Amino acid sequence: AEPQHGERSFDKTTCTALIIGSGYTGLSAAITLAEAGLTDVVVVDAMRIGEGASSRNGGMIGNSAKFTLAQASKRYGEKRASEIMDDYGSSMSFMIQRAATLSDPIELNLSGAVVAAYTRKDLARLREMRGRLASENQKNMDILEQDKVHSVLKTDIYRGAMVIHGQGTIHPGKYVQALARRALELGVRILTGWRFLGARPDGQGHVARLQNVETRDSIEIHTDRILLGVNGYAGPETPWLRKRSIPVQSYMIATEEMPFDLLERLIPQNRAVFDTKRVLYYFRRSPDGKRILFGGRARFRNSAAEQGAEGLRGFMEHTFPETRGVALSHAWLGNVSFALDFCTHGGRMSDGIYYVSCCNGNGISGQTYLGHRIAEYMLGRPNTDRGIIGSRFPRLYFYNGKPWFLPIIGTGYRLLDKAARWLD
Protein backbone atom coordinates (compact mmCIF):
# COMPACT_ATOMS: atom_id res chain seq x y z
CA ALA A 1 0.00 0.00 0.00
CA GLU A 2 2.02 2.93 -1.31
CA PRO A 3 1.63 6.11 0.81
CA GLN A 4 -0.48 8.76 -0.87
CA HIS A 5 -0.28 12.54 -0.95
CA GLY A 6 -3.06 14.69 0.44
CA GLU A 7 -3.86 18.21 -0.70
CA ARG A 8 -0.78 20.17 -1.71
CA SER A 9 -1.82 23.83 -1.21
CA PHE A 10 -3.69 25.98 1.32
CA ASP A 11 -6.64 28.11 0.30
CA LYS A 12 -7.14 29.65 3.76
CA THR A 13 -4.93 30.58 6.70
CA THR A 14 -7.19 29.74 9.65
CA CYS A 15 -8.40 26.52 11.26
CA THR A 16 -9.80 25.38 14.59
CA ALA A 17 -7.25 22.58 15.10
CA LEU A 18 -3.89 22.02 13.39
CA ILE A 19 -2.42 18.54 13.74
CA ILE A 20 1.23 17.97 12.85
CA GLY A 21 1.81 14.42 11.66
CA SER A 22 -0.44 12.13 9.61
CA GLY A 23 0.35 8.87 11.39
CA TYR A 24 -1.82 6.92 13.82
CA THR A 25 -1.81 9.65 16.48
CA GLY A 26 -2.67 12.55 14.21
CA LEU A 27 -5.32 10.77 12.14
CA SER A 28 -7.01 9.20 15.17
CA ALA A 29 -7.06 12.57 16.95
CA ALA A 30 -8.52 14.22 13.86
CA ILE A 31 -11.28 11.60 13.66
CA THR A 32 -12.25 12.08 17.32
CA LEU A 33 -12.28 15.88 16.99
CA ALA A 34 -14.42 15.70 13.85
CA GLU A 35 -16.79 13.12 15.36
CA ALA A 36 -17.26 15.50 18.29
CA GLY A 37 -18.49 18.14 15.85
CA LEU A 38 -15.34 20.24 15.54
CA THR A 39 -15.08 21.69 12.05
CA ASP A 40 -12.11 22.99 10.12
CA VAL A 41 -9.64 20.38 11.42
CA VAL A 42 -6.40 20.30 9.40
CA VAL A 43 -3.66 17.62 9.40
CA VAL A 44 -0.28 18.46 7.84
CA ASP A 45 2.77 16.32 7.15
CA ALA A 46 6.15 16.94 5.53
CA MET A 47 5.93 13.54 3.83
CA ARG A 48 3.06 11.58 2.34
CA ILE A 49 0.20 10.35 4.54
CA GLY A 50 1.58 8.00 7.19
CA GLU A 51 4.91 7.70 5.39
CA GLY A 52 6.91 7.44 8.62
CA ALA A 53 6.79 4.35 10.83
CA SER A 54 2.98 4.27 10.75
CA SER A 55 3.06 2.61 7.33
CA ARG A 56 6.56 1.13 7.69
CA ASN A 57 6.33 -1.30 10.60
CA GLY A 58 5.59 -4.96 11.22
CA GLY A 59 1.84 -4.50 11.65
CA MET A 60 1.70 -6.25 15.04
CA ILE A 61 -0.99 -5.18 17.47
CA GLY A 62 -1.07 -5.65 21.23
CA ASN A 63 -1.42 -3.67 24.43
CA SER A 64 1.49 -4.59 26.70
CA ALA A 65 3.49 -2.00 28.62
CA LYS A 66 7.25 -2.41 28.89
CA PHE A 67 7.10 -2.16 32.69
CA THR A 68 5.07 -3.58 35.56
CA LEU A 69 2.49 -1.87 37.76
CA ALA A 70 4.98 -1.96 40.65
CA GLN A 71 7.63 -0.20 38.56
CA ALA A 72 5.11 2.37 37.37
CA SER A 73 3.95 3.02 40.94
CA LYS A 74 7.49 3.91 42.00
CA ARG A 75 7.81 6.38 39.11
CA TYR A 76 4.39 8.02 39.04
CA GLY A 77 2.60 7.12 42.27
CA GLU A 78 -0.04 4.42 42.68
CA LYS A 79 -3.02 6.34 41.28
CA ARG A 80 -1.30 7.62 38.15
CA ALA A 81 0.38 4.24 37.62
CA SER A 82 -2.94 2.40 37.77
CA GLU A 83 -4.39 4.86 35.23
CA ILE A 84 -1.38 4.41 32.92
CA MET A 85 -1.78 0.63 32.98
CA ASP A 86 -5.50 1.12 32.23
CA ASP A 87 -4.52 3.18 29.17
CA TYR A 88 -2.31 0.38 27.90
CA GLY A 89 -4.98 -2.20 28.66
CA SER A 90 -7.66 -0.22 26.81
CA SER A 91 -5.64 0.53 23.68
CA MET A 92 -6.17 -2.59 21.62
CA SER A 93 -9.92 -2.90 22.22
CA PHE A 94 -10.30 0.75 21.25
CA MET A 95 -8.24 0.24 18.10
CA ILE A 96 -10.45 -2.66 17.05
CA GLN A 97 -13.56 -0.55 17.72
CA ARG A 98 -12.14 2.28 15.64
CA ALA A 99 -11.21 -0.16 12.87
CA ALA A 100 -14.85 -1.28 12.74
CA THR A 101 -15.83 2.27 11.69
CA LEU A 102 -13.48 2.25 8.70
CA SER A 103 -14.79 1.59 5.22
CA ASP A 104 -11.56 0.08 3.85
CA PRO A 105 -10.16 -3.38 4.72
CA ILE A 106 -7.05 -3.44 6.93
CA GLU A 107 -6.30 -7.22 6.92
CA LEU A 108 -7.08 -7.59 10.63
CA ASN A 109 -5.92 -10.98 11.94
CA LEU A 110 -6.52 -11.91 15.59
CA SER A 111 -4.99 -15.39 15.59
CA GLY A 112 -2.76 -14.53 18.54
CA ALA A 113 0.83 -13.64 19.36
CA VAL A 114 3.84 -15.56 20.63
CA VAL A 115 6.35 -14.08 23.07
CA ALA A 116 9.47 -16.22 22.63
CA ALA A 117 11.68 -16.53 25.73
CA TYR A 118 15.37 -16.26 24.89
CA THR A 119 16.52 -17.58 28.28
CA ARG A 120 15.05 -19.66 31.09
CA LYS A 121 15.02 -16.53 33.25
CA ASP A 122 12.94 -14.81 30.59
CA LEU A 123 10.50 -17.71 30.64
CA ALA A 124 10.27 -17.46 34.43
CA ARG A 125 9.52 -13.72 34.11
CA LEU A 126 6.76 -14.42 31.60
CA ARG A 127 5.27 -16.99 33.97
CA GLU A 128 5.52 -14.52 36.85
CA MET A 129 3.91 -11.75 34.75
CA ARG A 130 1.02 -14.04 33.86
CA GLY A 131 0.63 -15.01 37.51
CA ARG A 132 0.16 -11.37 38.56
CA LEU A 133 -2.87 -10.98 36.31
CA ALA A 134 -6.48 -11.53 37.26
CA SER A 135 -7.61 -15.11 36.60
CA GLU A 136 -9.86 -14.01 33.70
CA ASN A 137 -6.85 -12.43 31.96
CA GLN A 138 -4.63 -15.43 32.64
CA LYS A 139 -7.00 -17.50 30.50
CA ASN A 140 -5.82 -15.52 27.47
CA MET A 141 -2.21 -16.61 27.97
CA ASP A 142 -0.55 -20.03 27.77
CA ILE A 143 2.99 -20.77 28.95
CA LEU A 144 4.90 -23.30 26.86
CA GLU A 145 8.02 -25.10 28.06
CA GLN A 146 10.96 -25.54 25.70
CA ASP A 147 9.85 -28.95 24.46
CA LYS A 148 6.53 -27.43 23.35
CA VAL A 149 7.92 -24.45 21.41
CA HIS A 150 7.75 -26.30 18.10
CA SER A 151 3.95 -26.29 18.37
CA VAL A 152 4.02 -22.52 17.78
CA LEU A 153 7.45 -21.91 16.18
CA LYS A 154 9.76 -24.19 14.17
CA THR A 155 13.00 -22.93 15.74
CA ASP A 156 15.45 -24.16 18.36
CA ILE A 157 16.76 -20.81 19.63
CA TYR A 158 14.17 -20.21 22.39
CA ARG A 159 13.78 -21.70 25.88
CA GLY A 160 10.01 -21.45 25.99
CA ALA A 161 7.19 -19.17 24.99
CA MET A 162 3.97 -17.48 26.01
CA VAL A 163 1.01 -17.51 23.63
CA ILE A 164 -1.30 -14.51 23.95
CA HIS A 165 -4.72 -15.14 22.48
CA GLY A 166 -6.64 -12.26 20.91
CA GLN A 167 -3.64 -10.28 19.71
CA GLY A 168 -2.50 -10.32 16.12
CA THR A 169 -1.65 -8.25 13.06
CA ILE A 170 -2.94 -5.77 10.50
CA HIS A 171 -1.65 -4.34 7.23
CA PRO A 172 -0.17 -1.07 8.54
CA GLY A 173 -0.19 0.74 5.21
CA LYS A 174 -3.84 -0.10 4.56
CA TYR A 175 -4.74 0.89 8.13
CA VAL A 176 -3.21 4.36 7.70
CA GLN A 177 -5.05 4.80 4.41
CA ALA A 178 -8.32 3.69 5.99
CA LEU A 179 -7.89 6.14 8.89
CA ALA A 180 -7.16 8.92 6.42
CA ARG A 181 -10.27 8.08 4.38
CA ARG A 182 -12.40 8.14 7.54
CA ALA A 183 -10.98 11.53 8.51
CA LEU A 184 -11.67 12.91 5.04
CA GLU A 185 -15.24 11.57 5.16
CA LEU A 186 -15.71 13.58 8.37
CA GLY A 187 -14.51 16.79 6.71
CA VAL A 188 -10.90 16.79 7.92
CA ARG A 189 -8.38 18.28 5.47
CA ILE A 190 -5.01 16.54 5.04
CA LEU A 191 -2.16 18.46 3.44
CA THR A 192 1.19 16.87 2.65
CA GLY A 193 4.54 18.30 1.67
CA TRP A 194 4.41 20.94 4.44
CA ARG A 195 6.98 21.00 7.24
CA PHE A 196 6.17 22.50 10.64
CA LEU A 197 8.71 25.21 11.55
CA GLY A 198 7.32 26.22 14.92
CA ALA A 199 4.54 28.33 16.41
CA ARG A 200 4.02 31.42 18.54
CA PRO A 201 1.13 32.25 20.90
CA ASP A 202 -1.58 34.49 19.48
CA GLY A 203 -4.40 35.46 21.83
CA GLN A 204 -6.20 32.26 22.83
CA GLY A 205 -4.50 30.27 20.07
CA HIS A 206 -1.32 30.04 18.02
CA VAL A 207 0.19 31.08 14.73
CA ALA A 208 1.99 28.13 13.15
CA ARG A 209 4.63 28.55 10.46
CA LEU A 210 4.73 25.90 7.74
CA GLN A 211 7.14 25.49 4.86
CA ASN A 212 6.54 23.81 1.53
CA VAL A 213 9.23 21.12 1.25
CA GLU A 214 9.59 21.60 -2.52
CA THR A 215 9.36 25.35 -3.10
CA ARG A 216 10.59 26.45 0.36
CA ASP A 217 7.74 28.96 0.45
CA SER A 218 6.26 29.45 3.90
CA ILE A 219 2.80 30.23 5.21
CA GLU A 220 1.37 31.19 8.60
CA ILE A 221 -1.75 29.44 9.87
CA HIS A 222 -3.86 30.89 12.70
CA THR A 223 -5.37 28.10 14.82
CA ASP A 224 -7.10 27.59 18.14
CA ARG A 225 -5.20 24.39 18.95
CA ILE A 226 -2.03 22.60 17.82
CA LEU A 227 -1.25 18.92 18.33
CA LEU A 228 2.21 17.46 17.71
CA GLY A 229 1.92 13.81 16.68
CA VAL A 230 5.41 13.43 15.25
CA ASN A 231 6.75 10.58 17.43
CA GLY A 232 10.17 9.57 16.00
CA TYR A 233 10.37 12.59 13.70
CA ALA A 234 10.61 15.45 16.23
CA GLY A 235 12.96 18.10 14.87
CA PRO A 236 14.72 21.21 16.21
CA GLU A 237 11.48 23.17 15.86
CA THR A 238 10.16 21.21 18.90
CA PRO A 239 13.08 21.44 21.38
CA TRP A 240 11.11 20.53 24.51
CA LEU A 241 9.75 17.37 22.90
CA ARG A 242 13.01 16.51 21.18
CA LYS A 243 14.93 16.43 24.47
CA ARG A 244 12.55 13.73 25.71
CA SER A 245 12.06 11.57 22.62
CA ILE A 246 14.73 9.16 21.36
CA PRO A 247 14.25 8.18 17.69
CA VAL A 248 15.36 4.68 16.71
CA GLN A 249 15.28 3.26 13.21
CA SER A 250 13.36 -0.01 13.00
CA TYR A 251 14.08 -2.22 10.00
CA MET A 252 11.92 -4.75 8.15
CA ILE A 253 12.49 -7.23 5.33
CA ALA A 254 10.11 -9.35 3.29
CA THR A 255 11.06 -12.63 1.64
CA GLU A 256 10.03 -13.70 -1.81
CA GLU A 257 6.88 -15.82 -1.97
CA MET A 258 7.39 -19.13 -0.16
CA PRO A 259 5.45 -22.46 -0.21
CA PHE A 260 2.43 -22.40 2.11
CA ASP A 261 3.42 -25.70 3.76
CA LEU A 262 6.82 -24.28 4.69
CA LEU A 263 5.32 -21.08 6.13
CA GLU A 264 2.77 -23.07 8.12
CA ARG A 265 5.56 -25.24 9.50
CA LEU A 266 7.75 -22.28 10.49
CA ILE A 267 5.01 -20.04 11.94
CA PRO A 268 1.93 -22.21 12.58
CA GLN A 269 -1.53 -20.59 12.69
CA ASN A 270 -0.18 -17.30 11.32
CA ARG A 271 0.60 -15.75 14.70
CA ALA A 272 2.69 -12.64 15.33
CA VAL A 273 6.00 -13.33 17.10
CA PHE A 274 8.41 -11.23 19.12
CA ASP A 275 11.08 -12.30 21.55
CA THR A 276 12.55 -11.18 24.87
CA LYS A 277 16.07 -10.23 23.79
CA ARG A 278 17.29 -6.67 24.27
CA VAL A 279 18.07 -6.62 20.55
CA LEU A 280 14.76 -8.22 19.76
CA TYR A 281 13.47 -10.04 16.72
CA TYR A 282 9.85 -9.71 15.62
CA PHE A 283 8.30 -11.48 12.68
CA ARG A 284 5.10 -12.72 11.08
CA ARG A 285 3.66 -13.93 7.81
CA SER A 286 2.66 -11.25 5.33
CA PRO A 287 -1.01 -10.20 5.11
CA ASP A 288 -1.43 -12.30 1.95
CA GLY A 289 0.12 -15.27 3.78
CA LYS A 290 2.86 -15.84 1.18
CA ARG A 291 6.01 -14.37 2.76
CA ILE A 292 7.85 -13.91 6.02
CA LEU A 293 8.15 -10.35 7.30
CA PHE A 294 11.10 -10.08 9.68
CA GLY A 295 12.04 -7.03 11.72
CA GLY A 296 14.38 -5.87 14.42
CA ARG A 297 17.01 -3.39 15.52
CA ALA A 298 19.50 -4.50 12.90
CA ARG A 299 21.62 -1.36 13.31
CA PHE A 300 21.88 1.38 15.93
CA ARG A 301 23.04 4.05 13.49
CA ASN A 302 20.99 5.82 10.87
CA SER A 303 21.37 3.62 7.81
CA ALA A 304 19.70 2.80 4.53
CA ALA A 305 17.08 0.05 4.42
CA GLU A 306 19.45 -2.08 2.33
CA GLN A 307 22.11 -1.98 5.05
CA GLY A 308 19.58 -3.02 7.69
CA ALA A 309 18.43 -5.85 5.44
CA GLU A 310 21.87 -7.46 5.59
CA GLY A 311 21.66 -7.79 9.36
CA LEU A 312 18.04 -8.89 9.34
CA ARG A 313 18.75 -11.66 6.86
CA GLY A 314 21.31 -13.05 9.30
CA PHE A 315 18.81 -12.80 12.17
CA MET A 316 16.14 -14.59 10.12
CA GLU A 317 18.45 -17.40 9.04
CA HIS A 318 19.60 -17.79 12.65
CA THR A 319 15.97 -18.19 13.70
CA PHE A 320 14.84 -20.30 10.74
CA PRO A 321 17.73 -22.15 9.04
CA GLU A 322 15.26 -23.34 6.40
CA THR A 323 15.15 -19.77 5.02
CA ARG A 324 18.78 -19.85 3.91
CA GLY A 325 18.89 -19.09 0.23
CA VAL A 326 15.41 -17.55 0.14
CA ALA A 327 15.55 -14.23 -1.72
CA LEU A 328 14.35 -10.95 -0.27
CA SER A 329 11.76 -8.92 -2.17
CA HIS A 330 11.52 -5.77 -0.05
CA ALA A 331 13.33 -3.86 2.71
CA TRP A 332 12.14 -0.76 4.55
CA LEU A 333 12.54 1.23 7.74
CA GLY A 334 10.80 3.83 9.87
CA ASN A 335 11.57 5.81 13.00
CA VAL A 336 10.01 4.65 16.24
CA SER A 337 10.54 6.68 19.40
CA PHE A 338 11.46 5.74 22.95
CA ALA A 339 11.18 7.63 26.23
CA LEU A 340 13.69 7.37 29.05
CA ASP A 341 11.06 5.54 31.16
CA PHE A 342 9.76 3.42 28.22
CA CYS A 343 6.30 4.94 28.67
CA THR A 344 4.25 6.83 26.10
CA HIS A 345 3.46 10.40 27.15
CA GLY A 346 0.94 13.02 26.17
CA GLY A 347 -0.26 16.34 27.45
CA ARG A 348 0.15 20.06 26.97
CA MET A 349 3.44 21.93 26.97
CA SER A 350 3.93 25.24 28.76
CA ASP A 351 3.30 27.12 25.50
CA GLY A 352 -0.12 25.53 25.19
CA ILE A 353 0.73 23.09 22.38
CA TYR A 354 -0.56 19.54 22.83
CA TYR A 355 1.55 16.44 22.14
CA VAL A 356 1.68 12.65 22.17
CA SER A 357 5.10 11.05 21.84
CA CYS A 358 7.13 7.87 22.26
CA CYS A 359 5.31 4.76 21.10
CA ASN A 360 8.18 2.64 22.51
CA GLY A 361 7.61 0.10 19.75
CA ASN A 362 3.90 -0.34 20.54
CA GLY A 363 2.43 2.28 18.26
CA ILE A 364 -0.42 0.79 16.25
CA SER A 365 -2.95 0.25 19.00
CA GLY A 366 -1.31 2.60 21.50
CA GLN A 367 -1.08 5.67 19.30
CA THR A 368 -4.54 5.08 17.84
CA TYR A 369 -5.98 5.13 21.35
CA LEU A 370 -3.86 8.02 22.59
CA GLY A 371 -4.72 10.09 19.54
CA HIS A 372 -8.31 9.70 20.68
CA ARG A 373 -7.44 10.43 24.31
CA ILE A 374 -5.48 13.60 23.55
CA ALA A 375 -8.34 14.80 21.33
CA GLU A 376 -10.72 14.43 24.26
CA TYR A 377 -8.29 16.44 26.36
CA MET A 378 -8.11 19.11 23.67
CA LEU A 379 -11.92 19.31 23.70
CA GLY A 380 -11.86 20.00 27.44
CA ARG A 381 -13.82 16.92 28.39
CA PRO A 382 -13.79 16.08 32.12
CA ASN A 383 -11.44 13.50 33.63
CA THR A 384 -9.18 13.37 30.57
CA ASP A 385 -6.02 14.59 32.37
CA ARG A 386 -5.24 11.14 33.70
CA GLY A 387 -2.97 8.17 33.04
CA ILE A 388 -0.61 8.78 30.13
CA ILE A 389 -2.19 12.18 29.41
CA GLY A 390 -0.56 14.59 31.83
CA SER A 391 2.06 12.11 33.09
CA ARG A 392 5.53 13.39 33.96
CA PHE A 393 7.66 13.18 30.83
CA PRO A 394 11.32 12.79 31.88
CA ARG A 395 14.06 14.43 29.87
CA LEU A 396 17.48 12.99 29.18
CA TYR A 397 20.11 15.47 30.29
CA PHE A 398 23.01 16.25 27.94
CA TYR A 399 20.76 15.16 25.05
CA ASN A 400 19.59 17.53 22.33
CA GLY A 401 17.62 15.17 20.10
CA LYS A 402 20.51 13.49 18.30
CA PRO A 403 20.96 10.00 19.82
CA TRP A 404 24.75 9.82 19.62
CA PHE A 405 24.75 7.16 22.34
CA LEU A 406 22.68 4.53 20.47
CA PRO A 407 25.68 2.68 18.94
CA ILE A 408 27.15 2.32 22.44
CA ILE A 409 23.85 1.08 23.86
CA GLY A 410 23.39 -1.28 20.92
CA THR A 411 26.81 -2.84 21.48
CA GLY A 412 26.06 -3.20 25.18
CA TYR A 413 22.68 -4.81 24.49
CA ARG A 414 24.26 -7.35 22.15
CA LEU A 415 26.88 -8.25 24.75
CA LEU A 416 24.22 -8.58 27.44
CA ASP A 417 22.15 -10.87 25.20
CA LYS A 418 25.16 -13.08 24.55
CA ALA A 419 26.06 -13.16 28.25
CA ALA A 420 22.49 -14.01 29.25
CA ARG A 421 22.44 -16.97 26.91
CA TRP A 422 25.92 -18.11 27.93
CA LEU A 423 24.89 -18.06 31.60
CA ASP A 424 21.54 -19.70 30.91
HUNOR-V392229 format. One record per backbone hydrogen bond with DSSP energy under -0.5 kcal/mol. NH is the residue of the N-H (numbers start at 1). CO is the residue of the C=O. E is the energy in kcal/mol with one decimal. If there is no record, write none. Layout:
# HUNOR-V392229
nh=NH co=CO e=E
nh=NH co=CO e=E
This chain:
# HUNOR-V392229
nh=7 co=190 e=-2.9
nh=15 co=222 e=-2.0
nh=16 co=40 e=-1.8
nh=17 co=40 e=-1.2
nh=18 co=225 e=-2.6
nh=19 co=17 e=-0.5
nh=19 co=42 e=-3.1
nh=20 co=18 e=-0.5
nh=20 co=227 e=-3.2
nh=21 co=19 e=-0.7
nh=21 co=44 e=-3.1
nh=27 co=23 e=-2.5
nh=28 co=24 e=-2.3
nh=29 co=25 e=-2.5
nh=30 co=26 e=-2.3
nh=31 co=27 e=-2.2
nh=32 co=28 e=-2.2
nh=33 co=29 e=-2.5
nh=34 co=30 e=-2.5
nh=35 co=31 e=-2.9
nh=36 co=32 e=-1.5
nh=37 co=34 e=-1.6
nh=38 co=33 e=-2.2
nh=42 co=17 e=-2.8
nh=43 co=189 e=-3.0
nh=44 co=19 e=-2.8
nh=45 co=191 e=-1.6
nh=49 co=4 e=-2.8
nh=51 co=48 e=-2.0
nh=53 co=335 e=-0.5
nh=55 co=50 e=-1.0
nh=55 co=52 e=-1.1
nh=56 co=52 e=-0.5
nh=61 co=168 e=-2.5
nh=66 co=342 e=-0.5
nh=72 co=68 e=-2.4
nh=73 co=69 e=-2.4
nh=74 co=70 e=-1.5
nh=75 co=71 e=-1.3
nh=76 co=72 e=-3.0
nh=77 co=73 e=-1.7
nh=81 co=77 e=-2.5
nh=82 co=78 e=-2.4
nh=83 co=79 e=-2.0
nh=84 co=80 e=-2.5
nh=85 co=81 e=-2.4
nh=86 co=82 e=-1.7
nh=87 co=83 e=-2.1
nh=88 co=84 e=-2.1
nh=89 co=85 e=-2.6
nh=90 co=86 e=-1.9
nh=91 co=87 e=-0.9
nh=91 co=88 e=-0.7
nh=92 co=88 e=-0.6
nh=94 co=90 e=-1.9
nh=95 co=91 e=-2.3
nh=96 co=92 e=-2.4
nh=97 co=93 e=-1.9
nh=98 co=94 e=-3.0
nh=99 co=95 e=-2.6
nh=100 co=96 e=-1.4
nh=101 co=98 e=-1.6
nh=102 co=99 e=-1.5
nh=109 co=169 e=-2.8
nh=112 co=167 e=-2.4
nh=113 co=164 e=-2.3
nh=114 co=272 e=-2.9
nh=115 co=162 e=-3.1
nh=116 co=114 e=-0.7
nh=116 co=274 e=-2.2
nh=117 co=115 e=-0.5
nh=117 co=160 e=-2.2
nh=118 co=116 e=-0.5
nh=123 co=119 e=-1.8
nh=124 co=120 e=-2.3
nh=125 co=121 e=-2.2
nh=126 co=122 e=-2.3
nh=127 co=123 e=-2.3
nh=128 co=124 e=-2.5
nh=129 co=125 e=-3.0
nh=130 co=126 e=-2.4
nh=131 co=127 e=-2.1
nh=132 co=128 e=-1.2
nh=132 co=129 e=-0.6
nh=133 co=130 e=-1.3
nh=137 co=134 e=-1.0
nh=138 co=134 e=-2.0
nh=139 co=135 e=-1.1
nh=140 co=137 e=-1.5
nh=141 co=138 e=-1.9
nh=142 co=163 e=-2.2
nh=144 co=161 e=-3.5
nh=146 co=159 e=-0.6
nh=148 co=145 e=-2.1
nh=149 co=146 e=-1.3
nh=151 co=148 e=-1.8
nh=152 co=149 e=-2.4
nh=153 co=149 e=-2.4
nh=154 co=266 e=-2.1
nh=155 co=153 e=-1.5
nh=159 co=117 e=-2.9
nh=160 co=117 e=-0.7
nh=161 co=144 e=-2.2
nh=162 co=115 e=-2.1
nh=163 co=142 e=-2.8
nh=164 co=113 e=-3.1
nh=164 co=162 e=-0.5
nh=165 co=140 e=-3.2
nh=165 co=163 e=-0.6
nh=167 co=164 e=-0.8
nh=168 co=61 e=-1.6
nh=169 co=109 e=-2.5
nh=170 co=59 e=-2.4
nh=171 co=106 e=-3.0
nh=172 co=170 e=-0.8
nh=175 co=171 e=-2.2
nh=176 co=172 e=-2.2
nh=177 co=173 e=-2.0
nh=178 co=174 e=-2.3
nh=179 co=175 e=-2.5
nh=180 co=176 e=-2.5
nh=181 co=177 e=-2.3
nh=182 co=178 e=-2.2
nh=183 co=179 e=-2.5
nh=184 co=180 e=-2.6
nh=185 co=181 e=-2.5
nh=186 co=182 e=-1.3
nh=187 co=184 e=-1.7
nh=188 co=183 e=-2.4
nh=189 co=41 e=-2.3
nh=191 co=43 e=-3.1
nh=192 co=7 e=-2.3
nh=193 co=45 e=-1.3
nh=193 co=47 e=-0.8
nh=194 co=45 e=-2.1
nh=195 co=211 e=-3.2
nh=197 co=209 e=-3.1
nh=198 co=209 e=-0.6
nh=200 co=207 e=-2.0
nh=202 co=205 e=-2.6
nh=205 co=202 e=-2.3
nh=206 co=223 e=-2.8
nh=207 co=200 e=-2.7
nh=208 co=206 e=-0.5
nh=208 co=221 e=-2.9
nh=209 co=198 e=-2.9
nh=210 co=208 e=-0.5
nh=210 co=219 e=-2.8
nh=211 co=195 e=-2.6
nh=212 co=217 e=-3.4
nh=213 co=193 e=-2.4
nh=216 co=212 e=-2.0
nh=219 co=210 e=-2.4
nh=221 co=208 e=-2.8
nh=222 co=13 e=-3.1
nh=223 co=206 e=-2.7
nh=223 co=221 e=-0.5
nh=224 co=15 e=-0.9
nh=225 co=16 e=-0.7
nh=227 co=18 e=-2.3
nh=228 co=354 e=-2.4
nh=229 co=20 e=-2.9
nh=229 co=227 e=-0.7
nh=231 co=356 e=-0.7
nh=232 co=335 e=-0.5
nh=233 co=230 e=-2.0
nh=234 co=231 e=-0.8
nh=238 co=235 e=-2.1
nh=239 co=236 e=-0.5
nh=242 co=238 e=-2.7
nh=243 co=239 e=-1.8
nh=244 co=241 e=-1.5
nh=245 co=241 e=-0.8
nh=246 co=338 e=-2.8
nh=247 co=245 e=-0.7
nh=248 co=336 e=-2.5
nh=250 co=334 e=-2.7
nh=251 co=296 e=-1.9
nh=252 co=332 e=-2.6
nh=253 co=294 e=-2.1
nh=254 co=330 e=-2.3
nh=255 co=292 e=-1.9
nh=256 co=327 e=-2.8
nh=258 co=290 e=-3.0
nh=263 co=259 e=-2.1
nh=264 co=260 e=-2.8
nh=265 co=261 e=-1.5
nh=266 co=262 e=-2.4
nh=267 co=263 e=-2.8
nh=270 co=267 e=-1.4
nh=271 co=268 e=-1.0
nh=272 co=112 e=-1.9
nh=273 co=283 e=-2.4
nh=274 co=114 e=-2.3
nh=275 co=281 e=-1.9
nh=276 co=116 e=-1.5
nh=280 co=278 e=-1.1
nh=282 co=295 e=-2.1
nh=283 co=273 e=-2.6
nh=284 co=293 e=-2.1
nh=286 co=291 e=-2.1
nh=289 co=286 e=-2.5
nh=293 co=284 e=-2.9
nh=294 co=253 e=-2.3
nh=294 co=292 e=-0.5
nh=295 co=282 e=-3.4
nh=296 co=251 e=-1.7
nh=297 co=280 e=-0.8
nh=298 co=296 e=-1.5
nh=307 co=304 e=-0.5
nh=308 co=304 e=-1.9
nh=309 co=305 e=-2.0
nh=310 co=306 e=-1.1
nh=311 co=307 e=-1.0
nh=312 co=308 e=-2.3
nh=313 co=309 e=-2.5
nh=314 co=310 e=-1.4
nh=315 co=311 e=-2.0
nh=316 co=312 e=-2.9
nh=317 co=313 e=-2.7
nh=318 co=314 e=-2.0
nh=319 co=315 e=-2.0
nh=320 co=316 e=-3.4
nh=323 co=320 e=-2.5
nh=324 co=321 e=-1.7
nh=326 co=323 e=-2.3
nh=329 co=254 e=-2.7
nh=330 co=254 e=-1.4
nh=332 co=252 e=-2.3
nh=334 co=250 e=-1.6
nh=336 co=248 e=-2.8
nh=336 co=334 e=-0.6
nh=338 co=246 e=-2.5
nh=342 co=339 e=-1.5
nh=345 co=357 e=-2.4
nh=346 co=388 e=-1.5
nh=347 co=355 e=-2.2
nh=349 co=353 e=-3.0
nh=352 co=349 e=-2.2
nh=354 co=226 e=-2.6
nh=355 co=347 e=-2.1
nh=356 co=228 e=-1.8
nh=357 co=345 e=-2.8
nh=360 co=337 e=-3.0
nh=362 co=359 e=-1.5
nh=366 co=362 e=-0.9
nh=367 co=363 e=-2.2
nh=368 co=363 e=-0.6
nh=368 co=364 e=-1.0
nh=369 co=365 e=-2.2
nh=370 co=366 e=-2.6
nh=371 co=367 e=-2.0
nh=372 co=368 e=-1.4
nh=373 co=369 e=-2.4
nh=374 co=370 e=-2.8
nh=375 co=371 e=-1.6
nh=376 co=372 e=-2.0
nh=377 co=373 e=-1.8
nh=378 co=374 e=-2.5
nh=379 co=375 e=-1.7
nh=380 co=377 e=-1.3
nh=381 co=376 e=-2.0
nh=384 co=381 e=-0.8
nh=386 co=384 e=-1.7
nh=389 co=386 e=-1.4
nh=390 co=346 e=-3.4
nh=390 co=388 e=-0.7
nh=391 co=346 e=-0.5
nh=391 co=388 e=-1.6
nh=394 co=392 e=-0.8
nh=396 co=243 e=-1.9
nh=397 co=395 e=-0.7
nh=399 co=396 e=-0.9
nh=403 co=401 e=-0.7
nh=404 co=402 e=-2.5
nh=406 co=403 e=-1.4
nh=409 co=405 e=-2.3
nh=410 co=406 e=-3.3
nh=411 co=407 e=-2.1
nh=412 co=408 e=-2.2
nh=413 co=409 e=-2.9
nh=414 co=410 e=-2.2
nh=415 co=411 e=-2.1
nh=416 co=412 e=-2.5
nh=417 co=413 e=-2.5
nh=418 co=414 e=-2.2
nh=419 co=415 e=-2.6
nh=420 co=416 e=-2.6
nh=421 co=417 e=-1.9
nh=422 co=418 e=-2.3
nh=423 co=419 e=-2.4
nh=424 co=420 e=-0.5
